[in-house]
Amino acid sequence: MMSENLPILLNCRQVKLTNTRQTLLKEFNVCFKESEWVEITGKNNSGKSSLLDMIYGLNHNFSGTIEFFDLLVLKQENFQEIRKKIGYISSSIQLISNKTLRANLSLALTAINSKQNLEDDEIQELLFTCKMKEKILENVDNFSASEIVFAKLVRALICKPKLLLLDCPFRVLDSASEQLFLTVLRKFWELERPTIILCTDHLSKLAPENRTIYAIDQQELKRHLF
């Protein structure tokens, strides 16, 4: 499937991203298509996390226009509607402290008014594959760093987002765990066809061949052409 032929899901027009000290990304125009798998690389502190935070509405230090499903991102009245369609795996979005994994997952489903039940076979299979089924009644405060990443992955996927943002999730994973994470992510993408925007320190080996790759370099978001 060629991404050029797909409808636009997220459109950024004349966007400039800054922080309190400097420009992170010079003005850019980019659109992400429905069902597109996108990977964005760049050095630490290059602006990858800030870019995803901006899309999700956590970073207001930008100029320009961002549209998601024809809704203007960061307009207060659109927050709730937009975030029901987005999954975000990031250190910016923590698990709810002092609660079990089950409680965290239940609250995520309630937030989007989902009819799914945690006992559904599909969710149980996902928990098993991610090696989290036996952790379902444990307090998430006791999870290891890698367990937190997989708990966040399960929480995001059970909500079946139209857009899935991932902010360098592999940094605390060993090679086997990274491969498992990507295997689960690839299967979900093939079944549900969300748009995936994955910020990463290195390109993933299990990504689809027709993925789209960008790099942040010298404050510019540049597409890799093959």
Backbone torsions as a table, in degrees:
resi	resn	phi	psi	omega
1	MET	NA	124.9	-179.1
2	MET	-87.7	124.7	-176.5
3	SER	-64.7	-24.0	-178.6
4	GLU	-62.4	-24.6	-176.4
5	ASN	-92.9	0.7	-175.8
6	LEU	-90.8	153.4	176.0
7	PRO	-66.0	155.6	178.9
8	ILE	-79.3	131.1	175.3
9	LEU	-97.9	-44.6	-174.7
10	LEU	-133.4	126.3	-175.3
11	ASN	-125.8	119.6	178.2
12	CYS	-109.7	121.8	-175.7
13	ARG	-123.4	123.4	178.2
14	GLN	50.6	46.7	-178.2
15	VAL	-90.9	133.5	173.8
16	LYS	-126.1	128.3	-174.3
17	LEU	-112.5	130.4	-177.9
18	THR	-131.9	171.8	164.1
19	ASN	-130.0	-167.0	-174.6
20	THR	-69.7	-16.2	-174.4
21	ARG	-110.4	-31.1	-170.1
22	GLN	-160.8	171.6	171.7
23	THR	-79.2	129.1	176.4
24	LEU	-91.5	-44.0	178.1
25	LEU	-134.0	124.5	174.2
26	LYS	-66.2	165.8	-175.8
27	GLU	-52.6	130.6	-179.4
28	PHE	-142.9	157.5	173.2
29	ASN	-123.5	127.9	178.5
30	VAL	-153.7	145.6	173.8
31	CYS	-128.3	141.5	177.1
32	PHE	-110.3	132.2	-172.9
33	LYS	-90.9	159.9	174.0
34	GLU	-61.6	135.5	177.1
35	SER	69.2	11.7	179.9
36	GLU	-81.4	141.4	173.6
37	TRP	-103.9	115.4	-175.7
38	VAL	-119.0	135.4	172.9
39	GLU	-121.5	135.5	-179.1
40	ILE	-122.5	121.9	179.1
41	THR	-109.8	167.2	178.7
42	GLY	163.6	160.4	179.8
43	LYS	-66.8	163.7	173.3
44	ASN	-58.0	140.0	179.7
45	ASN	67.0	19.5	178.3
46	SER	-82.9	-15.6	178.5
47	GLY	119.7	5.4	-178.2
48	LYS	-60.6	-51.5	-178.6
49	SER	-64.6	-40.5	179.6
50	SER	-63.0	-35.2	178.2
51	LEU	-64.1	-45.9	179.0
52	LEU	-68.0	-39.4	176.5
53	ASP	-59.7	-37.9	178.9
54	MET	-63.4	-45.6	-179.1
55	ILE	-62.0	-38.2	-177.5
56	TYR	-80.9	-13.3	178.4
57	GLY	95.0	17.7	178.7
58	LEU	-96.1	-15.3	-177.4
59	ASN	-121.3	115.4	-177.1
60	HIS	-99.4	4.2	-175.8
61	ASN	-87.4	67.9	178.5
62	PHE	-151.4	160.8	171.5
63	SER	-123.5	160.2	-177.3
64	GLY	108.8	-167.3	-174.6
65	THR	-126.6	134.0	175.4
66	ILE	-124.8	125.1	179.4
67	GLU	-121.5	132.3	178.2
68	PHE	-125.3	114.3	-175.1
69	PHE	52.1	40.6	178.1
70	ASP	68.2	10.7	173.3
71	LEU	-102.8	137.3	178.8
72	LEU	-75.6	118.1	177.7
73	VAL	-67.1	144.1	177.9
74	LEU	78.0	3.8	166.1
75	LYS	-80.9	128.1	-169.9
76	GLN	-52.5	-39.5	-176.2
77	GLU	-71.7	-12.0	-178.5
78	ASN	-101.2	-6.6	-176.5
79	PHE	-51.4	-56.6	-172.5
80	GLN	-63.1	-43.0	-177.9
81	GLU	-67.0	-42.5	-178.8
82	ILE	-65.5	-46.6	-173.8
83	ARG	-69.9	-18.0	173.6
84	LYS	-67.0	-20.5	-177.1
85	LYS	-101.5	-2.2	-175.5
86	ILE	-118.1	133.6	168.1
87	GLY	-104.8	138.8	-175.9
88	TYR	-135.4	117.5	176.3
89	ILE	-107.0	107.5	-170.6
90	SER	-162.5	157.6	173.4
91	SER	-68.0	-16.5	177.6
92	SER	-71.3	-25.4	-177.7
93	ILE	-116.8	100.4	-175.7
94	GLN	-87.6	161.3	166.2
95	LEU	-67.0	156.2	-179.9
96	ILE	-77.5	118.6	-172.9
97	SER	-66.4	152.3	175.8
98	ASN	62.1	28.3	174.2
99	LYS	-132.6	159.2	178.5
100	THR	-74.9	166.1	174.3
101	LEU	-62.0	-39.5	178.7
102	ARG	-58.1	-44.4	179.5
103	ALA	-63.8	-41.0	178.0
104	ASN	-60.8	-42.7	-178.9
105	LEU	-70.2	-39.3	178.9
106	SER	-62.9	-42.1	179.4
107	LEU	-65.4	-36.0	178.4
108	ALA	-64.8	-42.2	178.9
109	LEU	-67.7	-38.7	178.8
110	THR	-64.1	-37.7	-177.0
111	ALA	-62.6	-28.1	-179.8
112	ILE	-105.9	10.6	179.7
113	ASN	58.2	38.6	-178.5
114	SER	-76.1	146.3	176.9
115	LYS	-90.9	-2.4	-177.2
116	GLN	-67.7	152.0	176.2
117	ASN	-115.1	141.0	-178.6
118	LEU	-63.1	-17.2	178.4
119	GLU	-86.6	-3.4	178.6
120	ASP	-58.2	144.3	-177.2
121	ASP	-56.9	-38.9	-177.5
122	GLU	-61.8	-43.5	-179.6
123	ILE	-72.0	-39.5	178.5
124	GLN	-62.8	-38.4	177.7
125	GLU	-66.1	-39.9	178.3
126	LEU	-64.0	-43.9	177.4
127	LEU	-60.2	-42.3	-180.0
128	PHE	-64.9	-46.5	-178.1
129	THR	-62.1	-38.2	-179.3
130	CYS	-83.5	4.0	179.5
131	LYS	60.3	36.6	-179.2
132	MET	-116.0	-1.1	-175.8
133	LYS	-62.4	-40.0	-179.7
134	GLU	-77.2	-7.3	-179.8
135	LYS	-98.2	1.1	-168.5
136	ILE	-59.1	-31.7	-177.6
137	LEU	-102.7	8.6	178.8
138	GLU	-87.2	150.0	174.7
139	ASN	-68.9	127.9	-175.9
140	VAL	-66.3	-18.3	177.6
141	ASP	-64.6	-19.5	-178.8
142	ASN	-94.7	2.2	-177.8
143	PHE	-74.9	148.7	171.4
144	SER	-73.9	170.3	-179.5
145	ALA	-59.9	-41.7	179.9
146	SER	-70.4	-35.9	177.1
147	GLU	-64.7	-36.6	177.1
148	ILE	-61.9	-42.0	179.3
149	VAL	-61.6	-44.4	-179.1
150	PHE	-72.1	-32.3	175.1
151	ALA	-63.6	-41.3	177.4
152	LYS	-66.2	-36.5	177.4
153	LEU	-62.6	-47.7	178.7
154	VAL	-61.1	-46.0	-179.1
155	ARG	-58.4	-40.1	-179.7
156	ALA	-71.2	-44.5	-172.7
157	LEU	-71.8	-33.6	-179.0
158	ILE	-66.9	-18.6	178.4
159	CYS	-86.5	-6.1	176.2
160	LYS	48.7	62.6	-177.3
161	PRO	-70.4	154.4	172.5
162	LYS	-79.2	-27.5	178.3
163	LEU	-131.3	128.6	179.5
164	LEU	-119.6	118.5	179.0
165	LEU	-103.7	132.1	-179.1
166	LEU	-131.4	119.5	-175.4
167	ASP	-103.2	92.8	175.7
168	CYS	45.0	59.2	-175.4
169	PRO	-73.8	-10.4	-172.1
170	PHE	-89.5	-4.8	-171.6
171	ARG	-62.0	-29.8	-178.8
172	VAL	-105.7	9.0	-177.5
173	LEU	-103.5	142.2	171.0
174	ASP	-78.2	176.1	-172.6
175	SER	-63.2	-37.9	179.5
176	ALA	-67.5	-41.3	179.4
177	SER	-68.1	-37.5	177.0
178	GLU	-62.9	-41.9	178.7
179	GLN	-63.4	-41.1	177.6
180	LEU	-63.8	-45.3	178.6
181	PHE	-55.7	-48.9	-177.8
182	LEU	-68.0	-33.9	177.2
183	THR	-63.8	-44.7	178.0
184	VAL	-64.4	-43.7	-179.0
185	LEU	-64.0	-43.6	-179.4
186	ARG	-63.6	-41.7	179.1
187	LYS	-62.8	-43.8	178.6
188	PHE	-61.9	-42.9	-179.7
189	TRP	-62.6	-40.4	-178.8
190	GLU	-68.7	-31.6	-178.4
191	LEU	-85.1	-44.5	-171.1
192	GLU	-101.2	-18.6	177.9
193	ARG	56.8	46.6	172.8
194	PRO	-76.2	167.3	166.3
195	THR	-84.1	129.2	179.5
196	ILE	-113.9	127.3	172.3
197	ILE	-119.4	107.5	-174.2
198	LEU	-110.5	112.4	171.3
199	CYS	-86.9	132.5	-170.8
200	THR	-149.8	153.6	175.9
201	ASP	-81.2	-19.9	178.0
202	HIS	-148.5	146.6	-178.7
203	LEU	-66.4	140.3	-176.0
204	SER	-83.3	141.1	-178.2
205	LYS	-79.8	-19.2	-176.2
206	LEU	-99.9	9.9	178.8
207	ALA	-74.2	155.3	177.5
208	PRO	-63.2	151.3	-176.4
209	GLU	-62.8	-31.5	-176.1
210	ASN	-94.7	25.8	176.3
211	ARG	-63.8	162.3	175.4
212	THR	-107.8	133.4	-175.7
213	ILE	-120.8	130.9	173.4
214	TYR	-121.9	155.4	172.1
215	ALA	-130.3	140.9	172.7
216	ILE	-97.0	117.5	-176.6
217	ASP	-144.6	125.9	179.1
218	GLN	51.5	47.2	175.5
219	GLN	67.2	19.0	178.7
220	GLU	-123.2	140.4	174.8
221	LEU	-95.1	110.2	-173.0
222	LYS	-116.0	132.4	177.3
223	ARG	-84.9	137.4	175.6
224	HIS	-84.2	127.0	178.6
225	LEU	-107.8	136.1	-177.5
226	PHE	-111.7	NA	NA
